[in-house]
Each structure stands twice: as structure tokens, then as C-alpha cells.
């Protein structure tokens, strides 16, 4: 075969944050698609390389991925499956304790929820004017068990 008659399968996946309405979700996915197709306007939120066989982009409200191999319905611990933003150590010990407790709670709730999503906010123990936000979400192609395993692994990496 000279390759001219060969067919390739493309696997695609798009998902929005669980708290987004359908209109905003569609807009986010359209923006992600346009960025992948044009290769322009992409900033540090992109993960992976855009080439002829695969692309993955993570925006604030959605993600879009395509590849030449199936990547859904399975959990693996590769770095490409995790996005951790603004994770850092604060000099306040109460902050670290609060963050860990919040993350454990939000991860548990996400793994048990129908849309595999959970978010919450809490007042910082060291400053009542500071709010701490946490969010966890799994790909909706994962089972609840794989979601829980994935989130537990992600928490262990922080």
C-alpha cells in the first residue's frame, strides 16, 4: 500500500467544566477548536504538540483533545491527564491543612457526583477576607471508580 488509500481513525473528546451552561460550553469548545486548527492565539494553556496526529488544549472552562489512538475509558497516571493550576505552598500552616481538607472533600464529591464534578469555596483560616476555591473534575468517559483513583493520584502528587 502506498498510503494513498489508507484510512485513519481520529478519536476526539471535548468537555466543559461542570458548572458551565451549554451556550458558554459551546463557545469555549469552538474557541479551542479554532485555536487548534489555526495554531494561533494559543498560550501556555495548551498541553502537547499540535501536529498531524494529535492535539490537546485546556482552556479555563473546557478541554479539547484529538488523537490517532483511543484514549478514553481508561485511567493512567501520565502527566498529560492532569492540570494543576496555582498549586503552591503558603507559609501559613493552617493554609496547607485547609487546602488538603478542601481537596479531599471536593475530590470525594466529584468522584461520587453524576457529572464527576465538584467545586467549593471556604474562608481562609488565617484571614477572613480571603476565599479559597477548589475544583475537581474527571473526564466524563471515566467510570466513577477510575475517576476516584485518578483524583486520589492527583492529590498525592500535590
NUPABA-389619 format. One line per 10 residues: number of its first residue (from 1); for each residue x negated, y negated, z of N, C-alpha, C. Coordinates in nm, 3 decimals. Atoms other than C-alpha are relative to their C-alpha. Example, Ala and Ser with C-alpha at 12.3 -4.5 7.8 and 13.67 -1.06 7.14 Angstrom:
1	-0.089,0.119,0.000,-1.230,0.450,0.780,-0.090,-0.120,0.000  0.082,0.119,-0.006,-1.367,0.106,0.714,0.077,-0.109,0.073
This chain:
1	-0.084,0.118,0.000,0.000,0.000,0.000,-0.089,-0.124,0.000  0.079,0.122,0.009,-0.143,-0.338,-0.099,0.047,-0.110,0.095  -0.050,0.094,-0.100,0.054,-0.514,0.175,0.108,-0.092,-0.052  -0.100,0.090,0.055,0.283,-0.699,-0.064,0.142,0.046,0.028  -0.134,-0.052,-0.025,0.578,-0.472,0.006,0.021,0.041,0.145  -0.015,-0.040,-0.140,0.517,-0.418,0.376,0.094,-0.097,0.071  -0.093,0.081,-0.078,0.775,-0.546,0.624,-0.049,-0.005,0.144  0.038,0.017,-0.140,0.702,-0.681,0.967,0.124,-0.031,0.082  -0.107,0.031,-0.093,0.933,-0.694,1.262,-0.047,-0.114,0.089  0.030,0.111,-0.090,0.943,-1.013,1.464,0.096,0.011,0.118
11	-0.079,-0.004,-0.122,1.061,-1.000,1.824,0.002,-0.141,0.059  -0.012,0.135,-0.053,1.191,-1.322,1.973,0.077,-0.003,0.130  -0.066,0.016,-0.129,1.308,-1.445,2.309,0.003,-0.148,0.035  -0.014,0.137,-0.051,1.440,-1.777,2.437,0.083,0.007,0.127  -0.076,0.004,-0.124,1.561,-1.853,2.786,-0.016,-0.137,0.064  0.001,0.130,-0.069,1.653,-2.167,2.977,0.008,0.021,0.150  -0.016,-0.005,-0.145,1.640,-2.247,3.344,0.144,0.029,0.034  -0.135,-0.041,-0.037,1.941,-2.107,3.522,0.094,-0.113,0.037  -0.087,0.112,-0.038,2.068,-2.450,3.623,0.028,-0.095,-0.116  -0.021,0.085,0.117,2.081,-2.592,3.268,0.135,0.029,-0.064
21	-0.124,-0.025,0.074,2.409,-2.642,3.083,-0.035,0.042,-0.143  0.029,-0.058,0.131,2.442,-2.487,2.736,-0.047,-0.104,-0.101  0.043,0.105,0.093,2.403,-2.817,2.549,-0.147,-0.035,0.020  0.140,0.032,-0.029,2.076,-2.904,2.724,-0.090,0.118,-0.033  0.077,-0.120,0.033,1.958,-2.546,2.680,-0.026,0.006,-0.151  0.016,-0.003,0.146,2.020,-2.556,2.304,-0.099,-0.106,-0.046  0.093,0.107,0.037,1.835,-2.887,2.280,-0.144,0.037,0.035  0.134,-0.039,-0.042,1.537,-2.753,2.474,-0.057,0.107,-0.093  0.046,-0.107,0.089,1.514,-2.438,2.260,-0.030,-0.057,-0.139  0.025,0.063,0.131,1.542,-2.649,1.942,-0.132,-0.078,0.002
31	0.126,0.074,-0.014,1.258,-2.871,2.066,-0.118,0.096,0.002  0.107,-0.099,-0.006,1.045,-2.567,2.148,-0.024,0.062,-0.137  0.011,-0.058,0.133,1.117,-2.412,1.808,-0.070,-0.096,-0.096  0.062,0.100,0.088,1.026,-2.734,1.626,-0.149,-0.016,0.030  0.141,0.014,-0.039,0.702,-2.762,1.823,-0.083,0.118,-0.048  0.071,-0.120,0.045,0.604,-2.404,1.741,-0.017,-0.002,-0.151  0.004,0.000,0.146,0.689,-2.440,1.372,-0.097,-0.106,-0.052  0.083,0.110,0.051,0.517,-2.775,1.324,-0.142,0.002,0.056  0.131,0.001,-0.064,0.230,-2.718,1.563,-0.040,-0.138,0.050  0.030,0.136,-0.045,0.254,-3.086,1.655,0.081,-0.032,0.125
41	-0.072,0.044,-0.119,0.359,-3.257,1.971,-0.004,0.100,0.113  0.011,-0.101,-0.104,0.254,-2.959,2.180,-0.107,-0.044,0.099  0.098,0.039,-0.100,0.083,-3.043,2.506,-0.042,0.120,0.083  0.055,-0.107,-0.082,-0.061,-2.839,2.790,0.105,0.100,0.047  -0.103,-0.095,-0.042,0.272,-2.667,2.849,0.003,0.123,-0.089  -0.003,-0.116,0.088,0.201,-2.427,2.562,-0.091,0.108,0.056  0.076,-0.114,-0.048,0.077,-2.083,2.651,-0.029,0.086,-0.121  0.034,-0.086,0.112,-0.109,-1.871,2.400,-0.036,-0.080,-0.124  0.040,0.062,0.125,-0.217,-1.944,2.048,0.111,0.015,-0.101  -0.095,-0.009,0.111,0.014,-2.026,1.762,-0.074,0.055,-0.121
51	0.059,-0.057,0.120,-0.074,-1.804,1.472,0.109,0.069,-0.078  -0.100,-0.062,0.086,0.098,-1.590,1.215,0.078,0.111,0.069  -0.067,-0.115,-0.062,0.195,-1.315,1.458,0.066,-0.029,0.134  -0.061,0.023,-0.131,0.286,-1.475,1.789,-0.009,-0.146,0.042  0.003,0.133,-0.062,0.365,-1.791,1.979,0.081,0.007,0.127  -0.072,0.009,-0.126,0.479,-1.875,2.326,-0.012,-0.143,0.049  0.002,0.136,-0.051,0.577,-2.216,2.455,0.093,-0.008,0.121  -0.079,0.018,-0.121,0.701,-2.308,2.800,0.016,-0.150,0.022  -0.032,0.140,-0.028,0.872,-2.643,2.843,0.059,-0.009,0.141  -0.053,0.017,-0.136,1.013,-2.787,3.164,0.129,0.077,0.022
61	-0.133,-0.058,-0.019,1.358,-2.640,3.102,0.022,0.132,-0.073  -0.021,-0.123,0.076,1.308,-2.344,2.868,-0.132,0.060,-0.045  0.116,-0.063,0.062,1.070,-2.099,2.713,0.045,0.065,-0.130  -0.024,-0.064,0.129,1.045,-1.957,2.363,-0.122,0.084,-0.030  0.111,-0.089,0.033,0.836,-1.661,2.259,0.038,0.085,-0.118  -0.017,-0.101,0.103,0.796,-1.452,1.950,-0.131,0.072,-0.018  0.119,-0.082,0.016,0.554,-1.174,1.868,0.028,0.110,-0.100  -0.017,-0.110,0.094,0.494,-0.885,1.630,0.011,0.135,0.071  -0.025,-0.122,-0.078,0.541,-0.630,1.910,0.106,-0.030,0.106  -0.104,0.016,-0.101,0.819,-0.573,2.160,-0.063,-0.034,0.135
71	0.053,0.041,-0.130,0.757,-0.746,2.492,0.108,-0.010,0.106  -0.110,0.013,-0.096,1.097,-0.733,2.660,0.023,0.131,0.073  -0.041,-0.116,-0.079,1.242,-0.495,2.915,-0.116,0.071,0.068  0.108,-0.062,-0.075,0.907,-0.433,3.076,-0.073,-0.107,0.079  0.075,0.090,-0.085,0.719,-0.594,3.359,-0.145,0.044,-0.001  0.141,-0.028,-0.021,0.344,-0.616,3.354,-0.060,-0.121,0.069  0.059,0.103,-0.084,0.110,-0.820,3.565,-0.099,-0.088,-0.076  0.092,0.085,0.075,-0.063,-1.008,3.284,0.032,-0.147,0.026  -0.014,0.143,-0.030,-0.119,-1.379,3.331,0.097,-0.070,-0.094  -0.087,0.068,0.096,0.085,-1.464,3.021,0.145,-0.003,0.045
81	-0.138,-0.007,-0.044,0.404,-1.381,3.209,0.032,-0.090,0.119  -0.021,0.082,-0.118,0.361,-1.634,3.489,-0.028,-0.146,-0.030  0.024,0.143,0.006,0.389,-2.008,3.509,0.015,-0.054,0.140  -0.005,0.056,-0.133,0.299,-2.166,3.839,-0.043,-0.146,-0.012  0.028,0.143,0.014,0.316,-2.545,3.846,-0.018,-0.064,0.136  0.021,0.082,-0.119,0.181,-2.780,4.107,-0.016,0.083,0.127  0.025,-0.082,-0.117,0.075,-2.500,4.338,-0.135,-0.041,0.056  0.125,0.043,-0.062,-0.186,-2.623,4.581,0.007,0.016,0.150  0.007,-0.012,-0.145,-0.298,-2.618,4.939,0.006,-0.140,0.059  -0.013,0.128,-0.068,-0.196,-2.904,5.164,-0.070,0.011,0.134
91	0.072,-0.003,-0.128,-0.388,-3.000,5.474,0.091,0.023,0.119  -0.096,-0.021,-0.108,-0.070,-2.963,5.682,0.031,0.150,0.011  -0.031,-0.143,-0.014,-0.043,-2.604,5.818,0.150,0.029,-0.009  -0.145,-0.019,0.006,0.333,-2.650,5.854,0.049,0.005,-0.145  -0.037,0.003,0.142,0.350,-2.721,5.480,-0.018,0.139,-0.061  0.026,-0.133,0.055,0.192,-2.387,5.387,0.100,0.103,0.053  -0.097,-0.093,-0.059,0.420,-2.199,5.627,0.138,-0.021,-0.061  -0.130,0.032,0.059,0.728,-2.377,5.493,0.007,0.046,-0.145  0.003,-0.041,0.141,0.627,-2.316,5.131,0.014,0.151,-0.013  -0.005,-0.146,0.010,0.568,-1.944,5.185,0.140,0.050,0.035
101	-0.135,-0.043,-0.039,0.902,-1.903,5.365,0.102,-0.036,-0.108  -0.092,0.041,0.107,1.085,-2.101,5.095,-0.014,0.091,-0.122  0.022,-0.084,0.118,0.925,-1.899,4.816,0.051,0.142,0.022  -0.053,-0.134,-0.027,1.004,-1.568,4.983,0.152,0.001,-0.012  -0.145,0.009,0.005,1.366,-1.679,5.018,0.050,-0.016,-0.143  -0.047,0.026,0.136,1.403,-1.813,4.664,-0.030,0.121,-0.091  0.032,-0.118,0.081,1.231,-1.505,4.515,0.099,0.112,0.029  -0.098,-0.102,-0.036,1.462,-1.272,4.707,0.135,-0.031,-0.065  -0.129,0.039,0.057,1.769,-1.468,4.595,0.001,0.014,-0.152  0.007,-0.010,0.147,1.654,-1.481,4.231,0.012,0.145,-0.045
111	-0.002,-0.142,0.039,1.597,-1.105,4.215,0.137,0.062,0.020  -0.133,-0.055,-0.029,1.945,-1.042,4.355,0.113,-0.070,-0.076  -0.107,0.076,0.065,2.138,-1.303,4.154,0.029,0.054,-0.140  -0.037,-0.051,0.133,2.326,-1.215,3.832,-0.084,-0.059,-0.113  0.080,0.061,0.106,2.121,-1.462,3.626,-0.149,-0.005,0.033  0.141,-0.012,-0.040,1.790,-1.381,3.802,-0.065,-0.137,0.019  0.045,0.138,-0.020,1.753,-1.746,3.906,0.038,-0.047,0.140  -0.032,0.064,-0.127,1.735,-1.935,4.232,-0.087,-0.125,0.015  0.074,0.123,-0.029,1.630,-2.284,4.337,0.052,-0.057,0.131  -0.042,0.064,-0.124,1.637,-2.473,4.663,-0.092,-0.116,0.034
121	0.081,0.109,-0.052,1.508,-2.778,4.842,0.008,0.001,0.151  0.005,0.005,-0.145,1.407,-2.835,5.200,-0.078,-0.124,0.042  0.073,0.115,-0.054,1.292,-3.128,5.409,-0.133,0.050,0.055  0.133,-0.038,-0.048,0.919,-3.111,5.479,-0.008,-0.014,0.151  0.005,0.005,-0.146,0.846,-3.032,5.845,-0.090,-0.111,0.054  0.095,0.102,-0.045,0.571,-3.295,5.862,0.044,-0.142,-0.036  -0.045,0.132,0.041,0.767,-3.581,5.702,0.144,0.012,-0.050  -0.142,-0.017,0.033,1.145,-3.608,5.693,0.042,-0.073,-0.127  -0.033,0.068,0.126,1.133,-3.830,5.384,-0.050,0.077,-0.123  0.055,-0.080,0.110,0.961,-3.562,5.173,0.086,0.125,-0.018
131	-0.073,-0.122,0.033,1.162,-3.292,4.998,-0.093,0.096,-0.072  0.078,-0.105,0.067,1.004,-2.963,4.891,0.098,0.080,-0.086  -0.086,-0.072,0.093,1.153,-2.790,4.586,-0.066,0.132,-0.038  0.051,-0.128,0.049,1.116,-2.427,4.485,0.100,0.059,-0.099  -0.083,-0.059,0.105,1.246,-2.236,4.184,-0.066,0.130,-0.043  0.049,-0.126,0.054,1.213,-1.878,4.065,0.101,0.051,-0.102  -0.088,-0.056,0.102,1.350,-1.716,3.753,-0.076,0.108,-0.075  0.056,-0.107,0.082,1.289,-1.393,3.565,0.061,-0.005,-0.139  -0.058,-0.019,0.132,1.340,-1.318,3.200,0.127,0.081,0.020  -0.126,-0.073,-0.020,1.699,-1.202,3.172,-0.002,0.140,-0.061
141	0.013,-0.135,0.054,1.578,-0.893,2.985,-0.050,0.099,0.105  0.051,-0.088,-0.105,1.427,-0.756,3.308,0.114,0.054,0.085  -0.094,-0.053,-0.099,1.613,-0.530,3.545,-0.023,-0.076,0.131  0.016,0.065,-0.131,1.669,-0.660,3.899,-0.122,0.055,0.073  0.114,-0.062,-0.066,1.407,-0.413,4.022,-0.131,-0.055,-0.057  0.121,0.054,0.061,1.145,-0.531,3.770,-0.016,-0.148,0.033  0.004,0.142,-0.037,1.235,-0.893,3.847,-0.058,-0.014,0.141  0.050,0.007,-0.137,1.178,-0.835,4.217,-0.148,0.035,0.007  0.141,-0.038,0.001,0.846,-0.658,4.151,-0.086,-0.111,-0.058  0.073,0.109,0.065,0.734,-0.938,3.921,-0.014,-0.120,0.093
151	0.003,0.115,-0.089,0.826,-1.211,4.168,-0.086,0.025,0.123  0.086,-0.033,-0.114,0.658,-1.031,4.457,-0.147,-0.009,-0.040  0.137,0.009,0.048,0.343,-1.000,4.248,-0.041,-0.146,-0.016  0.031,0.142,0.019,0.359,-1.369,4.153,-0.027,-0.068,0.133  0.020,0.060,-0.133,0.393,-1.467,4.520,-0.134,0.043,0.059  0.128,-0.048,-0.054,0.093,-1.252,4.610,-0.119,-0.069,-0.067  0.108,0.067,0.072,-0.113,-1.443,4.352,-0.017,-0.147,0.039  0.009,0.141,-0.039,-0.045,-1.784,4.507,-0.089,-0.013,0.122
